Amino acid sequence: MRNPPEHHKAIVHHLRDRFSSRGKVFAYRDNNGKLPMLIAEFDCEAGRFYSTIGICDRKLPIPSGVHELAAIGKPPWLPNAVASSIYYLRGRSFDEWPLVCEDVVKSNAKVPTGTWPTCLLGTSFMFLH
């Protein structure tokens, strides 16, 4: 993205004000290498904080409002799970909160041993308003 919209910059500045780290923004893409999803990353006490940047611009079948999806935790697959959850929402219809994309998160959690609940220990997913 060459010149991000001002409201995307405002989201990053808002997040930057809440974390002591400078933060980074990455673009994740779907399996076809399309539909870039911007994910911001910040250091925090619980590991890392990841947030989408600009899903408020996308036409998603979610309850009305201005939202960004975020996750906090240490697993290295978290930013991919956040981006994949947005791709999961496309083409689906949701009328109420909370939205649960556990099957998407689970498929992105490449845990060699242990069970699904074990890989989510210390991880929190949320929608930011």
Helices and strands as residue ranges (DSSP letters): H 6-18, E 24-28, E 37-44, E 47-53, G 55-57, E 68-73, H 78-89, H 102-108, H 116-119, E 124-128
